[in-house]
Amino acid sequence: MSNTRPRRGKGDRGFATRDPYEVAFFARKHGIATVDAKRIINTHGSDRDSCDKAANRLK
């Protein structure tokens, strides 16, 4: 048995706009429309912090 650990990254912390569940969850979390949530995610990319800030500005 080797003493090396398997390499593990941070994981996928961003959004996937092709996954309707994630867009719906983001919209519900911030109390905004699904269309607005999808537009924010497409505009700001998969960076959660910038998407959260944009959603808070939209409220």
PDBQT receptor file of N, H, CA, C and O in Angstrom, charges set to zero:
ATOM      1  N   MET A   1       0.843  -1.169   0.000  1.00  0.00    +0.000 N 
ATOM      2  CA  MET A   1       0.000   0.000   0.000  1.00  0.00    +0.000 C 
ATOM      3  C   MET A   1       0.892   1.237   0.000  1.00  0.00    +0.000 C 
ATOM      4  O   MET A   1       1.853   1.331   0.763  1.00  0.00    +0.000 OA
ATOM      5  N   SER A   2       0.554   2.171  -0.862  1.00  0.00    +0.000 N 
ATOM      6  H   SER A   2      -0.227   2.095  -1.482  1.00  0.00    +0.000 HD
ATOM      7  CA  SER A   2       1.377   3.373  -0.962  1.00  0.00    +0.000 C 
ATOM      8  C   SER A   2       0.954   4.408   0.077  1.00  0.00    +0.000 C 
ATOM      9  O   SER A   2      -0.161   4.374   0.597  1.00  0.00    +0.000 OA
ATOM     10  N   ASN A   3       1.855   5.310   0.357  1.00  0.00    +0.000 N 
ATOM     11  H   ASN A   3       2.761   5.338  -0.066  1.00  0.00    +0.000 HD
ATOM     12  CA  ASN A   3       1.582   6.345   1.335  1.00  0.00    +0.000 C 
ATOM     13  C   ASN A   3       1.087   7.641   0.706  1.00  0.00    +0.000 C 
ATOM     14  O   ASN A   3       0.877   8.627   1.412  1.00  0.00    +0.000 OA
ATOM     15  N   THR A   4       0.900   7.653  -0.595  1.00  0.00    +0.000 N 
ATOM     16  H   THR A   4       1.071   6.852  -1.169  1.00  0.00    +0.000 HD
ATOM     17  CA  THR A   4       0.450   8.874  -1.258  1.00  0.00    +0.000 C 
ATOM     18  C   THR A   4      -1.067   8.972  -1.214  1.00  0.00    +0.000 C 
ATOM     19  O   THR A   4      -1.779   7.976  -1.342  1.00  0.00    +0.000 OA
ATOM     20  N   ARG A   5      -1.533  10.175  -1.034  1.00  0.00    +0.000 N 
ATOM     21  H   ARG A   5      -0.954  10.984  -0.930  1.00  0.00    +0.000 HD
ATOM     22  CA  ARG A   5      -2.966  10.407  -1.029  1.00  0.00    +0.000 C 
ATOM     23  C   ARG A   5      -3.425  10.749  -2.442  1.00  0.00    +0.000 C 
ATOM     24  O   ARG A   5      -2.659  11.309  -3.226  1.00  0.00    +0.000 OA
ATOM     25  N   PRO A   6      -4.642  10.424  -2.761  1.00  0.00    +0.000 N 
ATOM     26  CA  PRO A   6      -5.148  10.816  -4.077  1.00  0.00    +0.000 C 
ATOM     27  C   PRO A   6      -5.309  12.330  -4.148  1.00  0.00    +0.000 C 
ATOM     28  O   PRO A   6      -5.623  12.974  -3.147  1.00  0.00    +0.000 OA
ATOM     29  N   ARG A   7      -5.098  12.886  -5.318  1.00  0.00    +0.000 N 
ATOM     30  H   ARG A   7      -4.843  12.363  -6.131  1.00  0.00    +0.000 HD
ATOM     31  CA  ARG A   7      -5.227  14.323  -5.495  1.00  0.00    +0.000 C 
ATOM     32  C   ARG A   7      -6.702  14.693  -5.518  1.00  0.00    +0.000 C 
ATOM     33  O   ARG A   7      -7.515  14.073  -6.202  1.00  0.00    +0.000 OA
ATOM     34  N   ARG A   8      -7.012  15.711  -4.757  1.00  0.00    +0.000 N 
ATOM     35  H   ARG A   8      -6.352  16.216  -4.201  1.00  0.00    +0.000 HD
ATOM     36  CA  ARG A   8      -8.389  16.178  -4.716  1.00  0.00    +0.000 C 
ATOM     37  C   ARG A   8      -8.402  17.682  -4.883  1.00  0.00    +0.000 C 
ATOM     38  O   ARG A   8      -7.647  18.399  -4.226  1.00  0.00    +0.000 OA
ATOM     39  N   GLY A   9      -9.256  18.151  -5.758  1.00  0.00    +0.000 N 
ATOM     40  H   GLY A   9      -9.869  17.568  -6.292  1.00  0.00    +0.000 HD
ATOM     41  CA  GLY A   9      -9.372  19.580  -5.992  1.00  0.00    +0.000 C 
ATOM     42  C   GLY A   9     -10.473  20.181  -5.142  1.00  0.00    +0.000 C 
ATOM     43  O   GLY A   9     -11.058  19.517  -4.285  1.00  0.00    +0.000 OA
ATOM     44  N   LYS A  10     -10.741  21.442  -5.395  1.00  0.00    +0.000 N 
ATOM     45  H   LYS A  10     -10.267  21.981  -6.090  1.00  0.00    +0.000 HD
ATOM     46  CA  LYS A  10     -11.784  22.142  -4.656  1.00  0.00    +0.000 C 
ATOM     47  C   LYS A  10     -13.174  21.638  -5.006  1.00  0.00    +0.000 C 
ATOM     48  O   LYS A  10     -14.097  21.741  -4.198  1.00  0.00    +0.000 OA
ATOM     49  N   GLY A  11     -13.323  21.108  -6.170  1.00  0.00    +0.000 N 
ATOM     50  H   GLY A  11     -12.574  21.024  -6.826  1.00  0.00    +0.000 HD
ATOM     51  CA  GLY A  11     -14.640  20.686  -6.613  1.00  0.00    +0.000 C 
ATOM     52  C   GLY A  11     -15.287  21.767  -7.448  1.00  0.00    +0.000 C 
ATOM     53  O   GLY A  11     -14.703  22.828  -7.664  1.00  0.00    +0.000 OA
ATOM     54  N   ASP A  12     -16.455  21.509  -7.903  1.00  0.00    +0.000 N 
ATOM     55  H   ASP A  12     -16.930  20.647  -7.728  1.00  0.00    +0.000 HD
ATOM     56  CA  ASP A  12     -17.175  22.457  -8.734  1.00  0.00    +0.000 C 
ATOM     57  C   ASP A  12     -18.005  23.370  -7.838  1.00  0.00    +0.000 C 
ATOM     58  O   ASP A  12     -19.061  22.974  -7.344  1.00  0.00    +0.000 OA
ATOM     59  N   ARG A  13     -17.524  24.585  -7.636  1.00  0.00    +0.000 N 
ATOM     60  H   ARG A  13     -16.667  24.907  -8.038  1.00  0.00    +0.000 HD
ATOM     61  CA  ARG A  13     -18.219  25.530  -6.758  1.00  0.00    +0.000 C 
ATOM     62  C   ARG A  13     -19.052  26.524  -7.553  1.00  0.00    +0.000 C 
ATOM     63  O   ARG A  13     -19.669  27.411  -6.964  1.00  0.00    +0.000 OA
ATOM     64  N   GLY A  14     -19.084  26.401  -8.846  1.00  0.00    +0.000 N 
ATOM     65  H   GLY A  14     -18.583  25.680  -9.325  1.00  0.00    +0.000 HD
ATOM     66  CA  GLY A  14     -19.814  27.356  -9.665  1.00  0.00    +0.000 C 
ATOM     67  C   GLY A  14     -21.216  26.875  -9.994  1.00  0.00    +0.000 C 
ATOM     68  O   GLY A  14     -21.685  25.874  -9.453  1.00  0.00    +0.000 OA
ATOM     69  N   PHE A  15     -21.878  27.597 -10.884  1.00  0.00    +0.000 N 
ATOM     70  H   PHE A  15     -21.497  28.410 -11.324  1.00  0.00    +0.000 HD
ATOM     71  CA  PHE A  15     -23.220  27.265 -11.309  1.00  0.00    +0.000 C 
ATOM     72  C   PHE A  15     -23.188  26.627 -12.685  1.00  0.00    +0.000 C 
ATOM     73  O   PHE A  15     -22.257  26.834 -13.463  1.00  0.00    +0.000 OA
ATOM     74  N   ALA A  16     -24.190  25.868 -12.961  1.00  0.00    +0.000 N 
ATOM     75  H   ALA A  16     -24.946  25.699 -12.329  1.00  0.00    +0.000 HD
ATOM     76  CA  ALA A  16     -24.375  25.335 -14.300  1.00  0.00    +0.000 C 
ATOM     77  C   ALA A  16     -25.750  25.790 -14.767  1.00  0.00    +0.000 C 
ATOM     78  O   ALA A  16     -26.762  25.308 -14.258  1.00  0.00    +0.000 OA
ATOM     79  N   THR A  17     -25.806  26.706 -15.722  1.00  0.00    +0.000 N 
ATOM     80  H   THR A  17     -24.984  27.098 -16.135  1.00  0.00    +0.000 HD
ATOM     81  CA  THR A  17     -27.107  27.218 -16.158  1.00  0.00    +0.000 C 
ATOM     82  C   THR A  17     -27.884  26.168 -16.937  1.00  0.00    +0.000 C 
ATOM     83  O   THR A  17     -29.095  26.303 -17.114  1.00  0.00    +0.000 OA
ATOM     84  N   ARG A  18     -27.220  25.142 -17.398  1.00  0.00    +0.000 N 
ATOM     85  H   ARG A  18     -26.236  25.033 -17.254  1.00  0.00    +0.000 HD
ATOM     86  CA  ARG A  18     -27.946  24.094 -18.107  1.00  0.00    +0.000 C 
ATOM     87  C   ARG A  18     -28.668  23.163 -17.137  1.00  0.00    +0.000 C 
ATOM     88  O   ARG A  18     -29.462  22.325 -17.562  1.00  0.00    +0.000 OA
ATOM     89  N   ASP A  19     -28.401  23.300 -15.843  1.00  0.00    +0.000 N 
ATOM     90  H   ASP A  19     -27.756  23.981 -15.497  1.00  0.00    +0.000 HD
ATOM     91  CA  ASP A  19     -29.073  22.498 -14.833  1.00  0.00    +0.000 C 
ATOM     92  C   ASP A  19     -30.198  23.327 -14.221  1.00  0.00    +0.000 C 
ATOM     93  O   ASP A  19     -29.926  24.222 -13.420  1.00  0.00    +0.000 OA
ATOM     94  N   PRO A  20     -31.452  23.056 -14.574  1.00  0.00    +0.000 N 
ATOM     95  CA  PRO A  20     -32.561  23.881 -14.101  1.00  0.00    +0.000 C 
ATOM     96  C   PRO A  20     -32.692  23.897 -12.576  1.00  0.00    +0.000 C 
ATOM     97  O   PRO A  20     -33.171  24.880 -12.010  1.00  0.00    +0.000 OA
ATOM     98  N   TYR A  21     -32.274  22.828 -11.910  1.00  0.00    +0.000 N 
ATOM     99  H   TYR A  21     -31.885  22.030 -12.370  1.00  0.00    +0.000 HD
ATOM    100  CA  TYR A  21     -32.376  22.782 -10.452  1.00  0.00    +0.000 C 
ATOM    101  C   TYR A  21     -31.518  23.872  -9.811  1.00  0.00    +0.000 C 
ATOM    102  O   TYR A  21     -31.961  24.533  -8.871  1.00  0.00    +0.000 OA
ATOM    103  N   GLU A  22     -30.305  24.063 -10.306  1.00  0.00    +0.000 N 
ATOM    104  H   GLU A  22     -29.946  23.526 -11.069  1.00  0.00    +0.000 HD
ATOM    105  CA  GLU A  22     -29.418  25.062  -9.712  1.00  0.00    +0.000 C 
ATOM    106  C   GLU A  22     -29.927  26.475  -9.942  1.00  0.00    +0.000 C 
ATOM    107  O   GLU A  22     -29.815  27.323  -9.057  1.00  0.00    +0.000 OA
ATOM    108  N   VAL A  23     -30.481  26.740 -11.109  1.00  0.00    +0.000 N 
ATOM    109  H   VAL A  23     -30.573  26.051 -11.828  1.00  0.00    +0.000 HD
ATOM    110  CA  VAL A  23     -31.034  28.059 -11.392  1.00  0.00    +0.000 C 
ATOM    111  C   VAL A  23     -32.252  28.305 -10.503  1.00  0.00    +0.000 C 
ATOM    112  O   VAL A  23     -32.409  29.392  -9.948  1.00  0.00    +0.000 OA
ATOM    113  N   ALA A  24     -33.107  27.303 -10.371  1.00  0.00    +0.000 N 
ATOM    114  H   ALA A  24     -32.980  26.420 -10.822  1.00  0.00    +0.000 HD
ATOM    115  CA  ALA A  24     -34.299  27.436  -9.527  1.00  0.00    +0.000 C 
ATOM    116  C   ALA A  24     -33.912  27.621  -8.063  1.00  0.00    +0.000 C 
ATOM    117  O   ALA A  24     -34.539  28.408  -7.353  1.00  0.00    +0.000 OA
ATOM    118  N   PHE A  25     -32.899  26.915  -7.613  1.00  0.00    +0.000 N 
ATOM    119  H   PHE A  25     -32.390  26.276  -8.190  1.00  0.00    +0.000 HD
ATOM    120  CA  PHE A  25     -32.442  27.052  -6.228  1.00  0.00    +0.000 C 
ATOM    121  C   PHE A  25     -31.897  28.451  -5.975  1.00  0.00    +0.000 C 
ATOM    122  O   PHE A  25     -32.191  29.060  -4.946  1.00  0.00    +0.000 OA
ATOM    123  N   PHE A  26     -31.107  28.959  -6.910  1.00  0.00    +0.000 N 
ATOM    124  H   PHE A  26     -30.868  28.465  -7.746  1.00  0.00    +0.000 HD
ATOM    125  CA  PHE A  26     -30.550  30.300  -6.778  1.00  0.00    +0.000 C 
ATOM    126  C   PHE A  26     -31.667  31.344  -6.742  1.00  0.00    +0.000 C 
ATOM    127  O   PHE A  26     -31.618  32.283  -5.947  1.00  0.00    +0.000 OA
ATOM    128  N   ALA A  27     -32.667  31.180  -7.598  1.00  0.00    +0.000 N 
ATOM    129  H   ALA A  27     -32.707  30.418  -8.243  1.00  0.00    +0.000 HD
ATOM    130  CA  ALA A  27     -33.786  32.116  -7.633  1.00  0.00    +0.000 C 
ATOM    131  C   ALA A  27     -34.575  32.068  -6.329  1.00  0.00    +0.000 C 
ATOM    132  O   ALA A  27     -34.949  33.110  -5.791  1.00  0.00    +0.000 OA
ATOM    133  N   ARG A  28     -34.825  30.884  -5.827  1.00  0.00    +0.000 N 
ATOM    134  H   ARG A  28     -34.521  30.038  -6.264  1.00  0.00    +0.000 HD
ATOM    135  CA  ARG A  28     -35.573  30.728  -4.577  1.00  0.00    +0.000 C 
ATOM    136  C   ARG A  28     -34.779  31.269  -3.392  1.00  0.00    +0.000 C 
ATOM    137  O   ARG A  28     -35.347  31.875  -2.484  1.00  0.00    +0.000 OA
ATOM    138  N   LYS A  29     -33.486  31.051  -3.404  1.00  0.00    +0.000 N 
ATOM    139  H   LYS A  29     -33.025  30.559  -4.142  1.00  0.00    +0.000 HD
ATOM    140  CA  LYS A  29     -32.617  31.514  -2.318  1.00  0.00    +0.000 C 
ATOM    141  C   LYS A  29     -32.667  33.031  -2.175  1.00  0.00    +0.000 C 
ATOM    142  O   LYS A  29     -32.670  33.560  -1.064  1.00  0.00    +0.000 OA
ATOM    143  N   HIS A  30     -32.708  33.725  -3.316  1.00  0.00    +0.000 N 
ATOM    144  H   HIS A  30     -32.706  33.295  -4.219  1.00  0.00    +0.000 HD
ATOM    145  CA  HIS A  30     -32.670  35.178  -3.288  1.00  0.00    +0.000 C 
ATOM    146  C   HIS A  30     -34.046  35.823  -3.471  1.00  0.00    +0.000 C 
ATOM    147  O   HIS A  30     -34.168  37.046  -3.397  1.00  0.00    +0.000 OA
ATOM    148  N   GLY A  31     -35.067  35.023  -3.707  1.00  0.00    +0.000 N 
ATOM    149  H   GLY A  31     -34.967  34.030  -3.768  1.00  0.00    +0.000 HD
ATOM    150  CA  GLY A  31     -36.407  35.565  -3.875  1.00  0.00    +0.000 C 
ATOM    151  C   GLY A  31     -36.585  36.347  -5.153  1.00  0.00    +0.000 C 
ATOM    152  O   GLY A  31     -37.268  37.371  -5.167  1.00  0.00    +0.000 OA
ATOM    153  N   ILE A  32     -35.974  35.875  -6.236  1.00  0.00    +0.000 N 
ATOM    154  H   ILE A  32     -35.419  35.044  -6.225  1.00  0.00    +0.000 HD
ATOM    155  CA  ILE A  32     -36.080  36.548  -7.530  1.00  0.00    +0.000 C 
ATOM    156  C   ILE A  32     -36.671  35.577  -8.542  1.00  0.00    +0.000 C 
ATOM    157  O   ILE A  32     -36.788  34.381  -8.275  1.00  0.00    +0.000 OA
ATOM    158  N   ALA A  33     -37.040  36.096  -9.695  1.00  0.00    +0.000 N 
ATOM    159  H   ALA A  33     -36.946  37.067  -9.912  1.00  0.00    +0.000 HD
ATOM    160  CA  ALA A  33     -37.604  35.259 -10.753  1.00  0.00    +0.000 C 
ATOM    161  C   ALA A  33     -36.527  34.364 -11.366  1.00  0.00    +0.000 C 
ATOM    162  O   ALA A  33     -35.344  34.705 -11.361  1.00  0.00    +0.000 OA
ATOM    163  N   THR A  34     -36.949  33.229 -11.888  1.00  0.00    +0.000 N 
ATOM    164  H   THR A  34     -37.910  32.952 -11.892  1.00  0.00    +0.000 HD
ATOM    165  CA  THR A  34     -36.022  32.282 -12.507  1.00  0.00    +0.000 C 
ATOM    166  C   THR A  34     -35.332  32.898 -13.718  1.00  0.00    +0.000 C 
ATOM    167  O   THR A  34     -34.150  32.652 -13.958  1.00  0.00    +0.000 OA
ATOM    168  N   VAL A  35     -36.063  33.687 -14.468  1.00  0.00    +0.000 N 
ATOM    169  H   VAL A  35     -37.023  33.887 -14.273  1.00  0.00    +0.000 HD
ATOM    170  CA  VAL A  35     -35.491  34.346 -15.650  1.00  0.00    +0.000 C 
ATOM    171  C   VAL A  35     -34.376  35.303 -15.220  1.00  0.00    +0.000 C 
ATOM    172  O   VAL A  35     -33.320  35.357 -15.850  1.00  0.00    +0.000 OA
ATOM    173  N   ASP A  36     -34.620  36.056 -14.144  1.00  0.00    +0.000 N 
ATOM    174  H   ASP A  36     -35.479  36.012 -13.633  1.00  0.00    +0.000 HD
ATOM    175  CA  ASP A  36     -33.596  36.978 -13.647  1.00  0.00    +0.000 C 
ATOM    176  C   ASP A  36     -32.381  36.216 -13.125  1.00  0.00    +0.000 C 
ATOM    177  O   ASP A  36     -31.243  36.639 -13.329  1.00  0.00    +0.000 OA
ATOM    178  N   ALA A  37     -32.624  35.104 -12.458  1.00  0.00    +0.000 N 
ATOM    179  H   ALA A  37     -33.548  34.761 -12.293  1.00  0.00    +0.000 HD
ATOM    180  CA  ALA A  37     -31.517  34.301 -11.936  1.00  0.00    +0.000 C 
ATOM    181  C   ALA A  37     -30.650  33.770 -13.069  1.00  0.00    +0.000 C 
ATOM    182  O   ALA A  37     -29.423  33.800 -12.986  1.00  0.00    +0.000 OA
ATOM    183  N   LYS A  38     -31.286  33.287 -14.117  1.00  0.00    +0.000 N 
ATOM    184  H   LYS A  38     -32.284  33.263 -14.185  1.00  0.00    +0.000 HD
ATOM    185  CA  LYS A  38     -30.526  32.763 -15.254  1.00  0.00    +0.000 C 
ATOM    186  C   LYS A  38     -29.728  33.870 -15.941  1.00  0.00    +0.000 C 
ATOM    187  O   LYS A  38     -28.596  33.649 -16.369  1.00  0.00    +0.000 OA
ATOM    188  N   ARG A  39     -30.318  35.056 -16.044  1.00  0.00    +0.000 N 
ATOM    189  H   ARG A  39     -31.238  35.236 -15.696  1.00  0.00    +0.000 HD
ATOM    190  CA  ARG A  39     -29.620  36.187 -16.654  1.00  0.00    +0.000 C 
ATOM    191  C   ARG A  39     -28.404  36.589 -15.820  1.00  0.00    +0.000 C 
ATOM    192  O   ARG A  39     -27.341  36.884 -16.365  1.00  0.00    +0.000 OA
ATOM    193  N   ILE A  40     -28.567  36.600 -14.498  1.00  0.00    +0.000 N 
ATOM    194  H   ILE A  40     -29.431  36.360 -14.055  1.00  0.00    +0.000 HD
ATOM    195  CA  ILE A  40     -27.440  36.944 -13.617  1.00  0.00    +0.000 C 
ATOM    196  C   ILE A  40     -26.322  35.930 -13.761  1.00  0.00    +0.000 C 
ATOM    197  O   ILE A  40     -25.153  36.301 -13.861  1.00  0.00    +0.000 OA
ATOM    198  N   ILE A  41     -26.669  34.660 -13.771  1.00  0.00    +0.000 N 
ATOM    199  H   ILE A  41     -27.618  34.358 -13.690  1.00  0.00    +0.000 HD
ATOM    200  CA  ILE A  41     -25.652  33.607 -13.870  1.00  0.00    +0.000 C 
ATOM    201  C   ILE A  41     -24.944  33.681 -15.214  1.00  0.00    +0.000 C 
ATOM    202  O   ILE A  41     -23.727  33.512 -15.279  1.00  0.00    +0.000 OA
ATOM    203  N   ASN A  42     -25.689  33.933 -16.292  1.00  0.00    +0.000 N 
ATOM    204  H   ASN A  42     -26.678  34.071 -16.239  1.00  0.00    +0.000 HD
ATOM    205  CA  ASN A  42     -25.057  34.046 -17.611  1.00  0.00    +0.000 C 
ATOM    206  C   ASN A  42     -24.161  35.282 -17.698  1.00  0.00    +0.000 C 
ATOM    207  O   ASN A  42     -23.128  35.247 -18.367  1.00  0.00    +0.000 OA
ATOM    208  N   THR A  43     -24.541  36.359 -17.039  1.00  0.00    +0.000 N 
ATOM    209  H   THR A  43     -25.380  36.387 -16.496  1.00  0.00    +0.000 HD
ATOM    210  CA  THR A  43     -23.766  37.595 -17.089  1.00  0.00    +0.000 C 
ATOM    211  C   THR A  43     -22.491  37.512 -16.265  1.00  0.00    +0.000 C 
ATOM    212  O   THR A  43     -21.421  37.919 -16.719  1.00  0.00    +0.000 OA
ATOM    213  N   HIS A  44     -22.609  36.980 -15.042  1.00  0.00    +0.000 N 
ATOM    214  H   HIS A  44     -23.478  36.650 -14.673  1.00  0.00    +0.000 HD
ATOM    215  CA  HIS A  44     -21.488  36.977 -14.106  1.00  0.00    +0.000 C 
ATOM    216  C   HIS A  44     -20.689  35.673 -14.103  1.00  0.00    +0.000 C 
ATOM    217  O   HIS A  44     -19.711  35.548 -13.366  1.00  0.00    +0.000 OA
ATOM    218  N   GLY A  45     -21.085  34.738 -14.892  1.00  0.00    +0.000 N 
ATOM    219  H   GLY A  45     -21.879  34.840 -15.490  1.00  0.00    +0.000 HD
ATOM    220  CA  GLY A  45     -20.361  33.472 -14.935  1.00  0.00    +0.000 C 
ATOM    221  C   GLY A  45     -20.681  32.608 -13.728  1.00  0.00    +0.000 C 
ATOM    222  O   GLY A  45     -21.744  32.748 -13.123  1.00  0.00    +0.000 OA
ATOM    223  N   SER A  46     -19.784  31.736 -13.383  1.00  0.00    +0.000 N 
ATOM    224  H   SER A  46     -18.921  31.622 -13.874  1.00  0.00    +0.000 HD
ATOM    225  CA  SER A  46     -20.067  30.778 -12.321  1.00  0.00    +0.000 C 
ATOM    226  C   SER A  46     -19.499  31.208 -10.968  1.00  0.00    +0.000 C 
ATOM    227  O   SER A  46     -19.427  30.396 -10.045  1.00  0.00    +0.000 OA
ATOM    228  N   ASP A  47     -19.098  32.471 -10.839  1.00  0.00    +0.000 N 
ATOM    229  H   ASP A  47     -19.157  33.131 -11.588  1.00  0.00    +0.000 HD
ATOM    230  CA  ASP A  47     -18.575  32.975  -9.576  1.00  0.00    +0.000 C 
ATOM    231  C   ASP A  47     -19.740  33.243  -8.627  1.00  0.00    +0.000 C 
ATOM    232  O   ASP A  47     -20.534  34.154  -8.859  1.00  0.00    +0.000 OA
ATOM    233  N   ARG A  48     -19.843  32.462  -7.574  1.00  0.00    +0.000 N 
ATOM    234  H   ARG A  48     -19.198  31.722  -7.385  1.00  0.00    +0.000 HD
ATOM    235  CA  ARG A  48     -20.979  32.569  -6.660  1.00  0.00    +0.000 C 
ATOM    236  C   ARG A  48     -21.033  33.908  -5.944  1.00  0.00    +0.000 C 
ATOM    237  O   ARG A  48     -22.118  34.458  -5.752  1.00  0.00    +0.000 OA
ATOM    238  N   ASP A  49     -19.892  34.440  -5.548  1.00  0.00    +0.000 N 
ATOM    239  H   ASP A  49     -19.011  33.994  -5.704  1.00  0.00    +0.000 HD
ATOM    240  CA  ASP A  49     -19.885  35.711  -4.821  1.00  0.00    +0.000 C 
ATOM    241  C   ASP A  49     -20.445  36.843  -5.672  1.00  0.00    +0.000 C 
ATOM    242  O   ASP A  49     -21.278  37.618  -5.203  1.00  0.00    +0.000 OA
ATOM    243  N   SER A  50     -19.998  36.944  -6.909  1.00  0.00    +0.000 N 
ATOM    244  H   SER A  50     -19.321  36.315  -7.291  1.00  0.00    +0.000 HD
ATOM    245  CA  SER A  50     -20.489  38.030  -7.763  1.00  0.00    +0.000 C 
ATOM    246  C   SER A  50     -21.960  37.820  -8.118  1.00  0.00    +0.000 C 
ATOM    247  O   SER A  50     -22.703  38.793  -8.246  1.00  0.00    +0.000 OA
ATOM    248  N   CYS A  51     -22.389  36.584  -8.278  1.00  0.00    +0.000 N 
ATOM    249  H   CYS A  51     -21.785  35.793  -8.174  1.00  0.00    +0.000 HD
ATOM    250  CA  CYS A  51     -23.800  36.315  -8.555  1.00  0.00    +0.000 C 
ATOM    251  C   CYS A  51     -24.670  36.667  -7.346  1.00  0.00    +0.000 C 
ATOM    252  O   CYS A  51     -25.760  37.217  -7.504  1.00  0.00    +0.000 OA
ATOM    253  N   ASP A  52     -24.198  36.355  -6.155  1.00  0.00    +0.000 N 
ATOM    254  H   ASP A  52     -23.312  35.908  -6.026  1.00  0.00    +0.000 HD
ATOM    255  CA  ASP A  52     -24.947  36.702  -4.945  1.00  0.00    +0.000 C 
ATOM    256  C   ASP A  52     -25.067  38.214  -4.795  1.00  0.00    +0.000 C 
ATOM    257  O   ASP A  52     -26.132  38.719  -4.441  1.00  0.00    +0.000 OA
ATOM    258  N   LYS A  53     -23.988  38.935  -5.060  1.00  0.00    +0.000 N 
ATOM    259  H   LYS A  53     -23.122  38.525  -5.348  1.00  0.00    +0.000 HD
ATOM    260  CA  LYS A  53     -24.013  40.393  -4.953  1.00  0.00    +0.000 C 
ATOM    261  C   LYS A  53     -24.975  40.993  -5.981  1.00  0.00    +0.000 C 
ATOM    262  O   LYS A  53     -25.711  41.929  -5.671  1.00  0.00    +0.000 OA
ATOM    263  N   ALA A  54     -24.970  40.454  -7.204  1.00  0.00    +0.000 N 
ATOM    264  H   ALA A  54     -24.372  39.693  -7.456  1.00  0.00    +0.000 HD
ATOM    265  CA  ALA A  54     -25.864  40.950  -8.236  1.00  0.00    +0.000 C 
ATOM    266  C   ALA A  54     -27.332  40.670  -7.877  1.00  0.00    +0.000 C 
ATOM    267  O   ALA A  54     -28.203  41.502  -8.135  1.00  0.00    +0.000 OA
ATOM    268  N   ALA A  55     -27.600  39.520  -7.295  1.00  0.00    +0.000 N 
ATOM    269  H   ALA A  55     -26.892  38.845  -7.085  1.00  0.00    +0.000 HD
ATOM    270  CA  ALA A  55     -28.968  39.189  -6.891  1.00  0.00    +0.000 C 
ATOM    271  C   ALA A  55     -29.432  40.095  -5.757  1.00  0.00    +0.000 C 
ATOM    272  O   ALA A  55     -30.597  40.490  -5.717  1.00  0.00    +0.000 OA
ATOM    273  N   ASN A  56     -28.534  40.424  -4.841  1.00  0.00    +0.000 N 
ATOM    274  H   ASN A  56     -27.588  40.102  -4.874  1.00  0.00    +0.000 HD
ATOM    275  CA  ASN A  56     -28.894  41.323  -3.751  1.00  0.00    +0.000 C 
ATOM    276  C   ASN A  56     -29.161  42.734  -4.256  1.00  0.00    +0.000 C 
ATOM    277  O   ASN A  56     -30.026  43.428  -3.720  1.00  0.00    +0.000 OA
ATOM    278  N   ARG A  57     -28.426  43.171  -5.287  1.00  0.00    +0.000 N 
ATOM    279  H   ARG A  57     -27.724  42.608  -5.722  1.00  0.00    +0.000 HD
ATOM    280  CA  ARG A  57     -28.672  44.471  -5.884  1.00  0.00    +0.000 C 
ATOM    281  C   ARG A  57     -30.013  44.508  -6.607  1.00  0.00    +0.000 C 
ATOM    282  O   ARG A  57     -30.658  45.555  -6.671  1.00  0.00    +0.000 OA
ATOM    283  N   LEU A  58     -30.434  43.365  -7.151  1.00  0.00    +0.000 N 
ATOM    284  H   LEU A  58     -29.910  42.515  -7.099  1.00  0.00    +0.000 HD
ATOM    285  CA  LEU A  58     -31.675  43.280  -7.901  1.00  0.00    +0.000 C 
ATOM    286  C   LEU A  58     -32.893  43.399  -6.989  1.00  0.00    +0.000 C 
ATOM    287  O   LEU A  58     -33.935  43.903  -7.407  1.00  0.00    +0.000 OA
ATOM    288  N   LYS A  59     -32.767  42.944  -5.767  1.00  0.00    +0.000 N 
ATOM    289  H   LYS A  59     -31.921  42.534  -5.428  1.00  0.00    +0.000 HD
ATOM    290  CA  LYS A  59     -33.912  42.976  -4.828  1.00  0.00    +0.000 C 
ATOM    291  C   LYS A  59     -34.370  44.330  -4.586  1.00  0.00    +0.000 C 
ATOM    292  O   LYS A  59     -35.317  44.535  -3.827  1.00  0.00    +0.000 OA
TER     293      LYS A  59
